[in-house]
């Protein structure tokens, strides 16, 4: 299989893409108007919201007939509410993140 060809996305191409994490589909899209692979990835990440772990990104260009499958590791943690009932900002406790694969 020759993987040395350019995966080009044109504005009129029909793109079908999914983002899955831990066997669960976080986001999918099917449409036209994407000008690059980065635009498709950005749209999927925006739709997926916050998640933690390894995700599989599958992009298919139905018009040109190619498919790209990419693994993405991310630490997009949910944002905790940082305000109390009175509206005052809560001070942050702790400033260091644990990176499991680095210890």
trRosetta pair geometry for C-beta under 8 A, 3 or more apart (Angstrom, degrees):
i j d omega theta_ij theta_ji phi_ij phi_ji
2 5 6.3 65 124 -21 104 101
5 66 7.9 -137 91 -104 121 151
7 37 6.3 61 106 -66 111 133
7 61 7.2 172 -167 -10 90 135
7 66 5.9 -141 -121 110 94 145
7 68 5.5 34 -132 -57 168 134
8 64 7.5 132 68 -73 79 170
9 13 5.7 -126 -157 50 66 141
9 15 6.6 21 -140 -80 121 128
9 34 5.5 -40 157 109 138 99
9 35 6.6 116 104 150 102 17
9 36 5.5 148 57 -126 116 18
9 37 5.8 153 -9 -54 127 59
9 39 7.5 -142 93 49 146 108
9 40 6.7 -168 -98 -26 170 124
9 61 6.3 -148 -104 -97 78 125
10 13 4.8 110 58 -23 77 104
10 35 7.8 -9 -160 -134 25 50
10 63 7.6 -83 52 87 105 148
11 32 7.2 56 157 170 57 89
11 33 6.0 8 -166 -130 78 34
11 34 7.3 -178 -123 66 45 30
11 35 5.5 0 -81 -93 82 75
12 32 6.1 -7 -150 -157 35 121
12 63 7.3 109 113 -100 77 168
13 32 6.9 161 75 -128 34 77
13 34 7.4 -63 68 60 96 90
13 61 5.3 -20 170 -155 136 100
13 62 7.4 151 176 52 82 66
13 63 4.1 -131 -138 32 77 137
13 64 6.3 -22 -128 -15 129 98
14 30 7.5 9 -179 -175 92 73
14 31 7.3 -120 -145 154 65 11
14 32 5.9 -44 -95 -75 56 83
14 61 7.5 122 75 -165 55 51
14 62 4.3 -39 89 57 108 116
14 63 5.2 130 25 -40 78 93
15 29 7.0 11 107 107 99 103
15 30 7.3 -165 94 -137 54 35
15 31 6.5 -19 57 66 85 51
15 32 7.2 137 13 -96 85 33
15 34 5.2 -16 6 30 155 136
15 40 5.8 -122 172 -108 152 129
15 59 6.7 -23 -164 -164 103 91
15 60 7.2 147 -158 79 52 53
15 61 6.0 -26 -102 -104 72 60
15 62 7.3 -160 -86 8 19 87
16 28 7.8 -3 -173 -175 72 97
16 29 7.4 -172 -143 94 36 56
16 30 4.9 11 -109 -109 77 84
16 59 7.8 149 83 -159 48 44
16 60 4.6 -15 65 62 94 106
16 62 5.9 66 -4 -40 107 112
17 28 6.7 177 93 -151 52 57
17 29 5.3 3 55 53 93 90
17 30 7.8 -176 23 -72 59 50
17 40 5.5 138 -38 178 164 116
17 44 5.8 -94 124 -70 125 130
17 57 7.2 -1 -172 -175 105 80
17 58 6.4 174 -149 92 58 58
17 59 4.4 -5 -106 -108 107 68
17 60 6.9 -175 -75 22 57 65
18 25 5.9 -58 -164 -137 115 104
18 27 7.1 166 -153 91 49 53
18 28 4.5 -11 -104 -104 78 91
18 44 7.7 118 179 -133 12 130
18 57 7.6 179 90 -148 50 42
18 58 5.0 6 52 53 89 102
19 25 7.4 107 75 -161 50 61
19 26 4.9 -53 101 62 97 105
19 27 4.7 17 41 52 112 91
19 28 7.4 -157 20 -71 66 51
19 44 4.5 134 -33 170 127 120
19 45 7.2 141 -93 -74 166 50
19 47 7.7 148 29 76 129 102
19 48 5.1 -63 91 -74 143 134
19 55 5.6 11 -176 170 90 128
19 56 7.4 164 -152 80 45 47
19 57 5.4 -7 -105 -103 79 73
19 58 8.0 -168 -75 24 37 67
20 23 6.8 1 172 -133 114 11
20 24 6.5 161 -157 76 77 33
20 25 5.2 -42 -98 -97 86 53
20 26 6.5 169 -107 5 27 83
20 55 6.4 158 80 -160 38 76
20 56 4.9 -14 61 55 95 95
20 58 7.6 18 5 1 105 106
21 24 6.1 -29 70 61 64 86
21 26 5.5 33 12 -35 103 126
21 48 7.9 94 -9 -163 124 131
21 51 5.2 133 51 154 169 147
21 53 5.4 121 -169 78 112 112
21 54 7.0 158 -136 87 81 42
21 55 4.2 -42 -80 -98 93 87
21 56 7.6 174 -77 14 46 66
22 53 6.1 35 -42 101 102 161
25 28 6.1 -7 179 -39 123 110
26 47 7.7 133 131 109 82 84
26 48 4.0 40 138 -135 122 99
26 49 7.4 -138 -176 40 109 81
26 51 6.0 -71 -112 -38 147 155
26 55 7.0 -41 13 -133 139 128
27 44 5.0 153 97 -159 130 70
27 45 7.8 -151 37 -64 155 14
27 47 3.7 121 -138 101 135 111
27 48 4.1 -97 -15 -68 124 75
28 44 7.9 18 -100 -123 20 98
28 47 7.9 -111 29 116 27 150
29 40 7.4 -159 67 -152 135 82
29 43 6.0 10 -36 124 165 124
29 44 6.4 -120 0 -82 117 80
29 47 6.9 166 -54 -8 106 161
31 34 7.6 110 92 -22 87 99
34 39 4.7 172 -159 100 86 119
34 40 4.9 50 -167 -67 154 85
34 43 7.1 -97 -103 -2 117 144
35 39 5.4 81 47 -6 72 156
36 39 4.8 107 55 0 75 99
36 40 7.4 -136 99 -1 47 84
37 40 5.6 -53 -154 36 39 112
37 41 6.3 37 151 -18 69 106
37 59 6.6 128 -137 101 90 172
37 68 7.3 -12 -130 58 129 160
38 41 5.6 -53 -144 39 34 111
38 42 6.1 36 156 -21 66 107
39 42 5.7 -52 -143 37 29 113
39 43 6.4 32 156 -20 62 106
40 43 5.8 -55 -149 35 29 111
40 44 6.5 27 154 -16 64 107
40 59 5.6 82 128 -122 149 132
41 44 5.8 -57 -149 38 31 110
41 45 6.3 27 156 -16 66 108
41 57 6.5 21 -117 -163 90 153
41 59 7.7 -62 -65 -60 75 136
42 45 5.9 -56 -145 39 29 109
42 46 6.3 31 156 -20 64 108
43 46 5.8 -56 -148 37 29 112
43 47 6.4 25 155 -15 64 108
44 47 5.8 -58 -147 40 31 108
44 48 6.1 32 155 -25 67 109
44 57 6.6 124 102 -132 159 105
45 48 5.6 -52 -140 33 31 114
48 51 6.1 -64 154 -1 110 124
48 55 7.7 29 -157 -136 162 159
49 76 7.9 158 131 133 46 131
50 76 4.8 -150 -141 137 64 96
50 77 6.3 -5 -175 122 121 17
50 78 4.7 138 108 -87 146 55
50 79 6.9 -164 -65 -10 159 75
51 55 6.9 87 97 -67 135 126
51 74 7.0 68 84 84 80 119
51 76 5.7 34 49 71 49 108
52 74 7.2 -134 -132 98 35 75
52 75 6.1 22 -129 -136 84 48
52 76 6.8 -151 -76 57 52 57
52 77 6.0 34 -74 -90 110 65
53 73 7.4 -82 160 -140 30 66
53 74 7.3 0 59 58 30 70
54 71 6.1 -11 -171 -172 103 104
54 72 7.3 151 -158 79 54 42
54 73 5.2 -28 -99 -96 71 74
55 71 7.3 151 80 -159 43 55
55 72 4.9 -22 64 65 93 94
55 73 7.8 165 19 -88 71 25
55 74 6.6 -8 6 16 115 112
56 69 6.6 -8 -175 -169 99 94
56 70 7.5 154 -159 80 53 41
56 71 5.8 -30 -102 -102 66 65
56 72 7.7 171 -89 20 18 78
57 68 8.0 -10 113 112 91 89
57 69 7.2 156 84 -156 54 44
57 70 4.6 -18 63 65 104 92
57 71 7.5 180 18 -89 80 15
57 72 5.6 47 -17 -10 116 119
58 67 6.9 -8 -170 -173 88 104
58 68 7.4 164 -152 85 43 51
58 69 5.1 -7 -104 -106 78 79
58 70 8.0 180 -76 24 36 64
59 67 7.0 164 88 -155 49 55
59 68 4.8 -6 59 57 97 97
59 70 7.8 9 5 8 102 106
60 66 7.5 -171 -148 99 56 42
60 67 4.5 -15 -104 -105 81 88
60 68 7.8 -173 -76 23 40 61
61 64 4.5 2 121 42 125 100
61 65 7.0 -35 93 21 86 21
61 66 5.3 17 45 54 107 79
61 67 7.5 -156 22 -76 66 43
62 65 7.5 31 -168 -76 26 43
75 97 7.5 85 158 -180 154 147
79 82 7.8 -54 167 -26 96 103
82 89 6.2 2 144 -149 99 76
82 90 5.4 -142 -170 41 60 97
82 92 7.9 -21 -134 -76 115 83
83 87 5.8 -8 -175 -142 122 35
83 88 7.0 150 -151 70 76 30
83 89 6.3 -49 -99 -100 72 46
83 90 6.8 -163 -97 -10 20 92
84 87 7.0 -62 69 3 70 18
84 88 5.6 -3 36 54 111 80
84 90 6.1 115 -41 -62 90 100
92 95 6.9 80 124 -82 120 80
98 103 7.3 -27 -166 -24 87 138
99 102 4.0 32 99 18 116 120
99 103 6.9 147 80 -23 68 88
100 103 6.7 -70 -154 28 29 103
